[in-house]
């Protein structure tokens, strides 16, 4: 095929935008003229390319700009394209800067600025002496973005929580397959003056006198205050709430967090006297990981214990130890026996009554169906 200066421009008005192949031809012509005269001005090379291809100089500029946006530019040694900028620093430097930002700023809840990160990197003898502009470029290459700060950070699950969730879902699936009764339970609170924020109102009633003459009312009024706080504990299944299992009592502490109103003694009394007697046989009770749900039947030695107390615990379990052992060695003797004595009081109550307790993984309240009941309070 004979090449014509108007080859690319021919039919442009009818065909619309340039194809990928046509752009490659245009940039190859541009590269040819650059290699032919590397000292010529860019404007001159652009004009020659436009004349040779039949395109406008503006189109050549636009094609060249597209290549720069993809971090590629013409290689004057050949017709192929290469990356615009090769990475100057290895993975060690990049990873070290990422860890430094997380450990010295994010984990200390301190905003990392370019100046602070630059100062931190320069003070590290194991890292090269980088300019602040290089730090900025590296942070962008690492995926850092300067954007509006959010109230909640992104939750990145720990492997143990992921495994916990998978175990929980497998057990729930097995219990349902066996036809066992699954009971969901939780606590919440409500103010005595709680009302719906939006209601239907009659806008034609403008005054008390008009309502009196019409034999109507002035509508609903909002309470003057929130009123007392009521703590509510209940349990339910797919068939509804369990009869006689509710617990409602008045909160006294006035704390915004209702969990401070509940304690292990109150919860265990409700669990033993109101919940268990009303459960169907062989039920599975779903609990979260609140501290009052998980009170231990027996306290186990830990690092904060005195040496004598650890020794007394070992003696009560007939575990042999040497008097010259230090605390860390004594705790190593406790570890193999921890599973045998690490029982929770609520679990033991349920087991004695012929039921089972299953705890949902942390940060997964959506797996507890009773959480959906609270949505009705705001509708």
Phi, psi and omega per residue, in radians:
X1 nan 2.271 3.134
X2 -1.342 2.239 -3.118
X3 -1.360 2.352 3.127
X4 -2.081 2.491 3.090
X5 -1.000 -0.411 -3.116
X6 -1.704 0.280 -3.045
X7 -1.037 -0.825 -3.098
X8 -1.358 -0.594 -3.081
X9 -1.378 -0.312 -3.058
X10 -1.099 2.110 3.103
X11 1.356 0.242 -3.097
X12 -1.089 -0.645 -3.089
X13 -1.150 -0.496 -3.116
X14 -1.586 -0.578 -3.028
X15 -1.526 -0.301 3.113
X16 1.519 -2.399 -3.019
X17 -1.221 2.725 3.104
X18 -1.200 2.504 3.071
X19 -1.418 2.961 3.133
X20 -1.075 -0.726 -3.131
X21 -1.121 -0.706 3.132
X22 -1.153 -0.644 3.087
X23 -1.146 -0.666 3.116
X24 -1.110 -0.713 3.116
X25 -1.089 -0.769 -3.115
X26 -1.095 -0.754 -3.096
X27 -1.281 -0.499 3.073
X28 -1.189 -0.651 3.067
X29 -1.123 -0.737 3.098
X30 -1.042 -0.779 3.137
X31 -1.108 -0.645 -3.139
X32 -1.074 -0.816 -3.138
X33 -1.193 -0.558 3.096
X34 -1.182 -0.721 3.114
X35 -1.195 -0.578 -3.125
X36 -1.146 -0.663 3.142
X37 -2.498 1.448 -3.066
X38 -1.146 -0.284 -3.106
X39 -1.679 0.020 3.137
X40 -1.292 2.681 3.097
X41 -1.198 2.625 -3.120
X42 -1.063 -0.650 -3.127
X43 -1.079 -0.695 3.136
X44 -1.150 -0.754 3.135
X45 -1.116 -0.683 3.128
X46 -1.108 -0.750 -3.130
X47 -1.131 -0.720 3.125
X48 -1.134 -0.690 3.123
X49 -1.135 -0.706 3.118
X50 -1.106 -0.716 3.131
X51 -1.169 -0.658 -3.082
X52 -1.278 -0.598 -3.066
X53 -1.679 -0.285 -3.088
X54 1.430 0.093 3.084
X55 -1.613 2.923 3.072
X56 -1.413 2.717 3.098
X57 -1.070 -0.568 3.127
X58 -1.102 -0.665 3.116
X59 -1.163 -0.671 3.121
X60 -1.128 -0.744 3.098
X61 -1.037 -0.750 -3.095
X62 -1.141 -0.709 3.121
X63 -1.118 -0.745 3.129
X64 -1.124 -0.627 3.111
X65 -1.165 -0.667 3.111
X66 -1.067 -0.671 3.116
X67 -1.156 -0.637 3.105
X68 -1.189 -0.626 -3.140
X69 -1.137 -0.462 3.101
X70 -1.640 0.274 3.111
X71 1.054 0.628 3.082
X72 -2.337 2.514 3.123
X73 -2.430 2.808 -3.104
X74 -1.068 2.398 3.046
X75 -1.646 1.995 -3.040
X76 -1.266 -0.155 3.120
X77 -1.532 -0.185 -3.110
X78 -2.868 -3.083 -3.101
X79 -1.496 -0.253 -3.116
X80 -1.389 2.882 3.117
X81 -1.892 2.552 3.132
X82 -2.178 2.962 3.141
X83 -1.138 2.571 -3.074
X84 -1.218 -0.701 -3.074
X85 -2.491 2.168 3.094
X86 -1.430 2.581 3.120
X87 -1.160 2.271 -3.058
X88 -1.539 -0.511 -3.050
X89 -1.972 2.585 -3.055
X90 -1.422 3.126 -3.088
X91 -1.119 -0.503 3.138
X92 -1.064 -0.826 -3.125
X93 -1.140 -0.748 -3.126
X94 -1.099 -0.812 3.133
X95 -1.147 -0.655 3.135
X96 -1.111 -0.698 3.121
X97 -1.189 -0.717 3.099
X98 -1.062 -0.822 3.138
X99 -1.113 -0.636 3.141
X100 -1.121 -0.718 3.129
X101 -1.125 -0.752 -3.113
X102 -1.220 -0.796 -3.026
X103 -1.340 -0.680 -3.053
X104 -1.583 -0.227 -3.099
X105 -2.209 -1.109 -3.056
X106 -1.040 -0.820 -3.094
X107 -1.213 -0.316 3.077
X108 -1.775 0.155 3.123
X109 0.984 0.719 3.129
X110 -2.061 2.246 -3.123
X111 -1.147 2.253 3.101
X112 -1.492 2.045 3.041
X113 -1.736 2.839 3.124
X114 -1.029 -0.708 -3.118
X115 -1.127 -0.731 -3.130
X116 -1.192 -0.758 3.124
X117 -1.126 -0.721 3.116
X118 -1.060 -0.762 3.129
X119 -1.131 -0.705 -3.138
X120 -1.154 -0.695 3.139
X121 -1.194 -0.715 -3.122
X122 -1.181 -0.504 -3.140
X123 -1.402 -0.143 3.128
X124 -1.587 2.032 -3.087
X125 -1.199 -0.315 -3.116
X126 -1.473 -0.122 -3.110
X127 -1.929 2.634 3.130
X128 -1.201 2.818 3.136
X129 -1.424 1.719 -3.052
X130 -1.771 2.592 3.056
X131 -1.388 2.864 -3.112
X132 -1.178 -0.530 3.088
X133 -1.219 -0.615 3.085
X134 -1.181 -0.690 3.072
X135 -1.045 -0.739 3.132
X136 -1.075 -0.768 -3.132
X137 -1.169 -0.714 -3.135
X138 -1.137 -0.703 3.121
X139 -1.086 -0.667 3.110
X140 -1.204 -0.670 3.097
X141 -1.155 -0.529 3.116
X142 -1.360 -0.165 3.101
X143 1.771 0.142 3.085
X144 -1.359 2.433 -3.122
X145 -2.262 2.341 3.083
X146 -1.494 1.781 -3.039
X147 -2.456 3.104 -3.131
X148 -1.097 2.339 -3.115
X149 -1.280 2.308 -3.130
X150 -1.671 2.702 -3.127
X151 -1.185 -0.735 -3.117
X152 -1.933 2.309 3.081
X153 -1.355 2.789 3.141
X154 -1.199 2.310 3.135
X155 -1.440 2.071 3.045
X156 -1.885 2.003 -3.014
X157 -1.220 2.422 3.005
X158 -1.332 2.628 -3.112
X159 -0.985 -0.651 -3.104
X160 -1.175 -0.552 3.107
X161 -1.264 -0.663 3.080
X162 -1.073 -0.763 3.113
X163 -1.136 -0.689 3.110
X164 -1.047 -0.768 -3.124
X165 -1.107 -0.718 3.131
X166 -1.139 -0.705 3.096
X167 -1.101 -0.741 -3.136
X168 -1.071 -0.826 -3.109
X169 -1.134 -0.659 3.097
X170 -1.133 -0.710 -3.139
X171 -1.182 -0.741 3.112
X172 -1.053 -0.743 3.130
X173 -1.089 -0.703 3.140
X174 -1.181 -0.743 -3.141
X175 -1.098 -0.704 3.118
X176 -1.170 -0.647 3.108
X177 -1.126 -0.606 3.127
X178 -1.385 -0.111 3.133
X179 1.348 0.358 -3.125
X180 -1.340 2.649 -3.129
X181 -1.434 2.101 -3.114
X182 -1.771 2.169 -3.052
X183 -1.978 2.190 3.104
X184 -1.815 2.364 -3.131
X185 -2.450 2.606 3.120
X186 -2.920 3.055 3.122
X187 -2.118 2.679 3.036
X188 -2.690 -3.055 3.129
X189 -2.479 2.795 3.078
X190 -2.641 2.495 3.061
X191 -1.446 2.573 -3.139
X192 -1.059 -0.496 3.140
X193 -1.660 0.362 -3.114
X194 -1.218 2.273 3.107
X195 -2.405 2.901 3.039
X196 -1.244 2.389 -3.103
X197 -1.213 -0.474 -3.107
X198 -2.200 2.328 3.108
X199 -2.448 2.861 3.039
X200 -1.263 2.348 -3.125
X201 -2.284 2.515 3.110
X202 -1.561 1.835 -3.067
X203 -1.386 -0.124 3.131
X204 -1.380 -0.314 3.114
X205 -1.512 1.966 -3.046
X206 -1.789 -0.330 -3.073
X207 -2.659 2.887 3.105
X208 -1.145 -0.652 3.140
X209 -1.104 -0.755 3.124
X210 -1.095 -0.716 3.116
X211 -1.116 -0.676 -3.126
X212 -1.162 -0.793 -3.131
X213 -1.128 -0.645 -3.102
X214 -1.428 -0.128 -3.081
X215 1.237 0.486 -3.128
X216 -2.020 -2.888 3.128
X217 -2.203 2.997 3.107
X218 -1.557 0.083 3.087
X219 1.658 -3.027 -3.104
X220 -1.386 2.562 3.108
X221 -2.005 2.569 3.064
X222 -1.351 2.508 3.049
X223 -1.057 2.661 -3.117
X224 -1.260 -0.348 3.130
X225 -2.662 3.079 -3.134
X226 -1.290 -0.453 -3.124
X227 1.410 -3.012 -3.116
X228 -1.228 2.699 3.096
X229 -1.626 2.324 3.105
X230 -1.981 2.261 3.089
X231 -1.667 2.259 -3.055
X232 -2.134 2.272 3.032
X233 -2.198 2.318 -3.110
X234 -2.684 3.010 3.133
X235 -2.509 2.648 -3.124
X236 -2.733 2.896 3.101
X237 -2.171 -2.979 3.109
X238 -1.164 -0.279 -3.140
X239 -1.642 -0.008 3.130
X240 2.109 -3.013 -3.128
X241 -1.214 2.612 3.114
X242 -1.425 2.276 -3.086
X243 -1.105 2.468 3.052
X244 1.071 0.377 -3.120
X245 -1.871 0.034 -3.094
X246 -1.390 2.599 3.036
X247 -2.292 2.118 3.121
X248 -2.275 2.180 3.083
X249 -2.520 2.792 -3.051
X250 -1.436 2.254 3.055
X251 -1.364 2.496 -3.061
X252 -2.094 -0.338 -3.012
X253 -1.386 -0.409 3.139
X254 1.231 0.262 3.126
X255 -1.372 2.553 3.137
X256 -1.153 -0.526 -3.132
X257 -1.572 1.957 -3.076
X258 -1.187 -0.287 3.131
X259 -1.091 -0.448 3.139
X260 -1.267 -0.284 3.122
X261 -1.433 -0.360 -3.091
X262 -1.752 2.556 3.043
X263 -2.424 3.001 -3.050
X264 -1.099 -0.676 -3.102
X265 -1.116 -0.791 3.139
X266 -1.141 -0.767 -3.106
X267 -1.152 -0.762 -3.113
X268 -1.169 -0.599 3.073
X269 -1.110 -0.776 3.082
X270 -1.121 -0.742 -3.110
X271 -1.083 -0.737 -3.072
X272 -1.347 -0.709 -2.981
X273 -1.675 -0.469 -3.058
X274 -1.977 -0.669 -3.075
X275 -1.428 -1.006 -3.029
X276 -1.012 -0.742 -3.123
X277 -1.132 -0.330 -3.075
X278 -1.831 0.107 -3.130
X279 -1.500 2.513 2.972
X280 -1.118 2.776 -3.105
X281 -1.060 2.536 3.026
X282 0.988 0.835 3.140
X283 -1.540 2.815 3.042
X284 -2.040 2.077 -3.093
X285 -1.719 2.156 -3.135
X286 -1.624 2.176 3.134
X287 -2.217 2.717 2.961
X288 -1.606 -2.915 -3.014
X289 -1.849 0.552 3.054
X290 -1.061 2.582 -3.055
X291 -1.061 -0.649 -3.115
X292 -1.328 -0.169 3.003
X293 -1.470 -0.291 -2.934
X294 -2.169 0.471 3.111
X295 -1.083 2.301 -3.074
X296 -1.361 2.547 3.079
X297 -1.147 -0.553 -3.127
X298 -2.563 2.340 3.102
X299 -1.278 2.327 -3.132
X300 -1.801 2.588 -3.139
X301 -1.023 2.471 3.063
X302 -2.448 3.131 -2.980
X303 -1.102 -0.460 -3.123
X304 -1.373 -0.094 -3.118
X305 -1.318 2.690 3.019
X306 -1.294 2.702 -3.113
X307 -1.045 -0.723 -3.112
X308 -1.127 -0.682 3.139
X309 -1.146 -0.661 3.102
X310 -1.153 -0.716 3.109
X311 -1.098 -0.721 3.113
X312 -1.100 -0.679 3.127
X313 -1.142 -0.748 3.131
X314 -1.090 -0.696 3.121
X315 -1.135 -0.655 -3.132
X316 -1.176 -0.374 3.135
X317 -1.807 0.157 3.135
X318 1.007 0.694 3.101
X319 -1.772 2.173 -3.063
X320 -1.337 2.431 3.087
X321 -2.562 2.903 3.111
X322 -1.837 2.463 -3.079
X323 -1.170 -0.327 -3.127
X324 -1.607 0.096 3.113
X325 -1.275 2.504 3.057
X326 -1.524 3.056 -3.028
X327 -1.048 -0.765 -3.113
X328 -1.084 -0.622 3.106
X329 -1.231 -0.669 3.099
X330 -1.129 -0.691 3.124
X331 -1.147 -0.535 3.069
X332 -1.145 -0.541 3.073
X333 -1.251 -0.503 -3.131
X334 -1.290 -0.622 -2.977
X335 -0.954 -0.821 -3.124
X336 -1.100 -0.362 -3.088
X337 -1.794 0.039 -3.055
X338 -1.101 -0.721 -3.111
X339 -1.070 -0.568 -3.095
X340 -1.284 -0.413 -3.078
X341 -2.071 0.119 -3.060
X342 -1.634 0.783 -3.086
X343 -1.536 2.584 3.073
X344 -1.718 2.494 -3.049
X345 -1.103 -0.720 -3.136
X346 -1.101 -0.710 3.126
X347 -1.091 -0.715 3.136
X348 -1.166 -0.669 3.090
X349 -1.064 -0.813 -3.124
X350 -1.132 -0.722 -3.136
X351 -1.104 -0.717 3.129
X352 -1.127 -0.491 -3.139
X353 -1.603 0.084 3.095
X354 1.510 0.387 -3.134
X355 -2.111 3.108 -3.113
X356 -2.351 2.492 3.077
X357 -1.821 2.317 3.081
X358 -2.205 2.157 -3.099
X359 -1.724 2.312 3.115
X360 -1.324 2.690 -3.132
X361 -1.178 2.675 3.116
X362 -1.040 2.630 3.079
X363 1.137 0.360 -3.123
X364 -2.249 1.003 3.135
X365 -1.145 -0.365 -3.132
X366 -1.167 -0.259 3.118
X367 -1.439 -0.124 3.092
X368 -1.773 1.906 -3.001
X369 -1.087 -0.447 -3.087
X370 -1.215 -0.278 3.094
X371 -1.110 -0.471 -3.115
X372 -1.229 -0.342 -3.128
X373 -1.117 -0.623 -3.108
X374 -1.116 -0.366 3.137
X375 -1.118 -0.491 -3.122
X376 -1.198 -0.336 -3.132
X377 -1.253 -0.389 -3.083
X378 -1.830 0.007 -3.114
X379 -1.453 nan nan
